Amino acid sequence: MSQLAITAADAETSLLGAAMLGADMDDLLAIVEPGDFYHPANGEIWSAIYRVHNADNKPDPMSIRVA
């Protein structure tokens, strides 16, 4: 695994975790899009977080799993 992939994985995991721990979603959603992620699976998770947030719910592991 390349250093870029390792660094991207760490950064993406941190961003996804922050989104589920109460970060200001409006600010994050204004600058981050699913295509911005190095790992496509993380982009899919981001899309689920977006759907949950737009349904006026708080993103958490359970809500994004069913989104």
C-alpha atoms as one frame of an Amber mdcrd trajectory, in Angstrom:
protein
   0.000   0.000   0.000   1.418   3.389  -0.954   2.019   6.204   1.510  -0.665
   8.247  -0.279  -3.239   5.506   0.266  -2.325   5.203   3.954  -2.488   8.969
   4.472  -5.753   9.217   2.542  -7.274   6.402   4.580  -6.361   8.130   7.851
  -7.681  11.509   6.718 -10.886  10.056   5.294 -11.555   7.997   8.422 -11.081
  11.107  10.555 -13.489  13.125   8.419 -16.155  10.409   8.448 -15.770  10.019
  12.204 -16.059  13.763  12.784 -19.231  13.856  10.708 -20.754  11.183  12.943
 -19.599  12.868  16.159 -21.367  16.157  15.622 -19.183  18.275  13.348 -20.946
  21.130  11.559 -22.394  19.152   8.661 -23.480  22.177   6.649 -19.877  23.390
   6.486 -18.519  19.946   5.635 -21.132  19.240   2.983 -20.388  22.590   1.346
 -16.771  21.603   0.651 -16.621  17.771   0.510 -18.241  15.634  -2.183 -18.270
  11.846  -2.562 -15.880  12.055  -5.512 -13.267  13.778  -3.343 -12.429  10.537
  -1.534  -9.421   8.437  -2.525 -11.188   5.243  -1.465 -14.534   4.821  -3.288
 -16.124   3.029  -0.315 -15.565   6.141   1.798 -17.296   8.214  -0.864 -20.284
   5.877  -0.578 -20.290   6.313   3.191 -20.148  10.095   2.697 -23.175   9.879
   0.388 -25.070   7.985   3.100 -24.091  10.601   5.689 -25.400  13.270   3.296
 -28.743  11.470   2.891 -29.165  11.041   6.641 -28.319  14.699   7.300 -30.710
  15.919   4.585 -33.480  13.861   6.197 -32.914  16.007   9.333 -31.343  13.152
  11.268 -27.995  12.960  13.031 -25.541  10.752  11.143 -24.320   7.806  13.218
 -23.096   4.317  12.318 -26.574   2.784  12.482 -28.389   5.497  10.527 -25.861
   5.533   7.703 -25.883   1.747   7.460 -29.525   1.781   6.407 -29.309   4.973
   4.325
